[in-house]
Amino acid sequence: MLDNELKNKINSLWEIFWTGGITNPLDVVEQMTYLMFIHDLDAADNQRAKESAMLGLPHKSIFAGDITIGERSIPGEQLKWSVFRDFPAAQMYGVMQEWVFPFIKGLHGDKDSAYAKYMGDAIFKIPTPLMLEKIVTAMDAIYEQSRQANSPDVRGDIYEYLLSKLSTAGVNGQFRTPRHIIRMMVEMMAPQPDEVICDPACGTGGFLVEAGHYLKEKYKQEIFFDRQKKDHYMNRMFHGYDMDRTMLRIGAMNMMTHGIDNPSIEYRDSLSDQNPDRETYSLILANPPFKGSLDADIVSTDLLKLCKTKKTELLFLALFLRMLKVGGRCACIVPDGVLFGSSTAHKAIRKEIVENHRLEAVISMPSGVFKPYAGVSTAVLVFTKTGHGGTDEVWFYDMKADGFSLDDKRTEIKENDIPDIIARFHNRAAEKDRARTEQSFMVPKEEIAENGYDLSINKYKQVEYVPVEYPSTTEIMADLHELEMQITQGLAELEEML
């Protein structure tokens, strides 16, 4: 989360755009995203050079040598943020408009790539050199402040804050999932180097980027020293879909900045017939929209057969089951209503997952996790597609703290259940003897079925009532009389002093 000082700096940056004539909030977000991407290209290139040196791998900087743009050839070094930011305003504007922006638009050699597809219609809209100079200076101050605050994902945090300023923010459920929750879900699922990973409502690509980070950390040598596995990681492992072209453009830039060259990022209504994916993916990580408009006429008929409803959160669960390979796994965020809703559609999708596949875990999260942008209570569902059942016992966990206060400020606190959740999830065999009064426990499938496939933790949690003994009325009256005597004595002493 951003602190107040960073928010004030971003507000000042927003004002620079506004007073400079860029008044459409979406244009502001887009232009800032391009500039953050240009800044991060420089930082990411330096980081990859260091990583390659450590691994003993060859590395060619994207800024190396002369670069041809149009009919001109210029030194690549001049396209670096760390270099052109020190130019005079007029020269910096010329470099950005004539060289840097065309350079990033044509950065991906594959013209059919996601990056090329969504950057093709990108337009540089900053009108004057003075305005650009002010923006670059302000952004440098923001990055410097974030370094001092030790923020691990400043670009995501900035984007989340900018999104909160849009009048349309949240109408279609476009709230960014907090980075630490994404990380928790990725570590629970522990992706492997041969996965095919998808987020059918990918937004800016947070789940895909974090899965890529995890694989780099855990399997760096296995992936990057094997030509086939590296090719799979760069070109065929990551798939994301969304209906917002701005989101897709940001997602493609995000993935490329994080070293994933050619992810499959596509414009697609995942719930419609235009989504042909069936038994395609080995892992789905998602936080699908909980609300928003839905054209019932275009919803895929096979999803409606399983779950006849207009509720997107239920239709996405049916979609995940369709898109996963047999043996494929899913970790997704759902609103609490999915766990206990009493409609036919709610019960049908829960029964489908419990009876015909393997439901593994239900992690209830406190309502403050998505504050200050939304106060909805949510849960993480973890299940495996089997097609023939397999649910034996379901692991429930009652998350009470995620490392941040649960109010609108979301300040960092010591209490954090996430490390415990990850450790216990990977050692569920030891959870069998846990009492229902504990924070986590197992519930047999038969009991869940008897309760109408209700998956809310409160249905199974036992509350331990501790008897409180109060003093007798005689003792209370005696105490009151004693207090009264002390007051009378005090008043008498006060009168004598007067």
Secondary structure as GFF3:
##gff-version 3
##sequence-region A 1 498
A	DSSP	alpha_helix	4	19	.	.	.	ID=ss1
A	DSSP	alpha_helix	25	55	.	.	.	ID=ss2
A	DSSP	beta_strand	66	69	.	.	.	ID=ss3
A	DSSP	beta_strand	72	75	.	.	.	ID=ss4
A	DSSP	three_ten_helix	76	79	.	.	.	ID=ss5
A	DSSP	alpha_helix	81	84	.	.	.	ID=ss6
A	DSSP	alpha_helix	89	95	.	.	.	ID=ss7
A	DSSP	pi_helix	96	100	.	.	.	ID=ss8
A	DSSP	alpha_helix	101	105	.	.	.	ID=ss9
A	DSSP	alpha_helix	114	119	.	.	.	ID=ss10
A	DSSP	alpha_helix	129	149	.	.	.	ID=ss11
A	DSSP	alpha_helix	154	164	.	.	.	ID=ss12
A	DSSP	alpha_helix	179	189	.	.	.	ID=ss13
A	DSSP	beta_strand	197	199	.	.	.	ID=ss14
A	DSSP	alpha_helix	206	224	.	.	.	ID=ss15
A	DSSP	alpha_helix	227	235	.	.	.	ID=ss16
A	DSSP	beta_strand	238	242	.	.	.	ID=ss17
A	DSSP	alpha_helix	245	257	.	.	.	ID=ss18
A	DSSP	beta_strand	264	267	.	.	.	ID=ss19
A	DSSP	beta_strand	281	286	.	.	.	ID=ss20
A	DSSP	three_ten_helix	296	298	.	.	.	ID=ss21
A	DSSP	alpha_helix	301	306	.	.	.	ID=ss22
A	DSSP	alpha_helix	312	323	.	.	.	ID=ss23
A	DSSP	beta_strand	324	335	.	.	.	ID=ss24
A	DSSP	alpha_helix	337	340	.	.	.	ID=ss25
A	DSSP	alpha_helix	344	356	.	.	.	ID=ss26
A	DSSP	beta_strand	358	365	.	.	.	ID=ss27
A	DSSP	three_ten_helix	367	370	.	.	.	ID=ss28
A	DSSP	beta_strand	378	384	.	.	.	ID=ss29
A	DSSP	beta_strand	393	398	.	.	.	ID=ss30
A	DSSP	beta_strand	402	404	.	.	.	ID=ss31
A	DSSP	beta_strand	412	416	.	.	.	ID=ss32
A	DSSP	alpha_helix	418	425	.	.	.	ID=ss33
A	DSSP	three_ten_helix	428	431	.	.	.	ID=ss34
A	DSSP	beta_strand	440	444	.	.	.	ID=ss35
A	DSSP	alpha_helix	445	450	.	.	.	ID=ss36
A	DSSP	three_ten_helix	457	459	.	.	.	ID=ss37
A	DSSP	alpha_helix	473	497	.	.	.	ID=ss38
###
